[in-house]
Amino acid sequence: MIAIFKTTLKIEDEQKVEMQKGSRIVKAANQHGKITLWYVCDPEAELTDETFYVVGTGQQLPDTFPGQYVDSVACEEFIWHIFFKQKPNVQRGKPIVAPNDDGAPTGERNGA
């Protein structure tokens, strides 16, 4: 069984978010003034901490920035760009989560 869950992100450079293993991000948007991520997951999958980065337009990033782009969101009169720290076992472009999938969230959407 799979479901769509959501979580909110803080406007912070780096943060940990607890998500089910194998989650796949489907959308990021402003909901009630907060950066919100919606993701498909197996609700019974093991929980894992994922590292997300929220950076503003014009903010400098280190040359070795380890993030994979997820989406950009207008919130609090600014545009925030969301990345997650890609883990070595991520497979790009997986369209759906499968039970016992050890992948990390992916920002791939609409076949991109």
C-alpha positions in Angstrom: 0.0 0.0 0.0 1.2 3.5 -0.7 -0.1 6.9 0.4 0.6 10.6 0.0 2.0 12.3 3.1 3.2 15.9 3.6 5.7 17.6 5.8 6.7 21.2 6.3 10.2 22.7 6.0 11.7 25.5 8.0 13.5 28.3 6.3 16.9 27.1 7.3 20.1 26.2 5.4 20.1 22.6 6.5 17.6 20.4 8.3 16.7 16.8 9.0 13.2 15.5 8.1 12.0 12.1 9.2 10.4 10.3 6.2 9.7 6.7 5.2 12.4 4.9 3.2 11.8 5.0 -0.5 9.7 8.2 -0.4 9.3 10.1 -3.6 8.6 13.8 -3.6 5.7 14.8 -5.8 5.3 18.5 -5.0 6.6 21.4 -3.0 4.5 24.6 -2.5 3.4 27.3 -0.1 0.6 26.1 2.1 -0.6 28.6 4.8 2.7 30.5 4.7 4.9 27.4 5.1 7.0 25.5 2.7 5.3 22.1 2.3 6.4 18.9 0.7 4.0 16.2 -0.5 5.5 12.8 -1.0 4.4 9.3 -1.9 5.5 6.6 0.5 4.8 3.2 2.0 3.3 4.3 5.5 4.7 1.1 7.0 8.3 1.5 5.7 11.1 2.2 8.1 11.6 5.8 9.0 14.9 7.5 8.1 16.3 11.1 8.5 16.6 12.9 5.2 18.7 16.1 4.9 17.0 19.0 3.2 18.4 22.5 2.3 16.3 25.6 1.8 18.2 28.5 0.2 17.1 31.9 -1.0 17.7 33.4 -4.4 21.2 35.0 -4.5 22.4 33.0 -1.5 25.9 31.6 -2.1 26.3 27.8 -2.1 29.6 26.0 -1.5 31.3 24.5 -4.6 30.7 21.0 -3.3 27.0 21.6 -2.5 25.6 18.1 -2.1 22.0 18.7 -2.9 19.7 17.5 -5.6 17.2 20.1 -6.7 13.6 19.5 -5.6 11.6 22.6 -6.4 11.3 26.4 -5.8 8.6 27.9 -3.6 7.4 31.5 -3.1 6.9 32.1 0.6 7.2 35.2 2.8 7.8 37.4 -0.2 10.9 35.4 -1.2 11.6 32.5 -3.5 13.1 29.5 -1.7 14.9 26.7 -3.5 14.7 23.3 -2.0 17.4 20.6 -2.3 17.9 17.3 -0.6 21.2 15.5 0.1 21.4 12.7 -2.3 22.4 9.3 -0.9 24.5 6.9 -2.9 21.6 4.4 -3.4 19.2 6.9 -5.1 18.0 5.9 -8.5 17.0 8.9 -10.5 13.6 9.1 -12.1 11.8 6.3 -10.2 8.1 7.2 -10.7 6.6 5.3 -7.7 7.7 4.0 -4.4 7.8 0.2 -3.8 7.7 -1.6 -0.5 11.1 -2.3 0.8 12.7 0.3 -1.5 15.9 1.6 0.0 16.0 4.8 -2.1 15.9 8.3 -0.8 13.4 11.0 -1.9 13.8 12.3 -5.4 12.7 15.6 -6.8 12.1 14.1 -10.3 8.6 15.2 -11.4 6.6 14.8 -14.6 9.2 12.7 -16.2 11.9 15.3 -15.8 
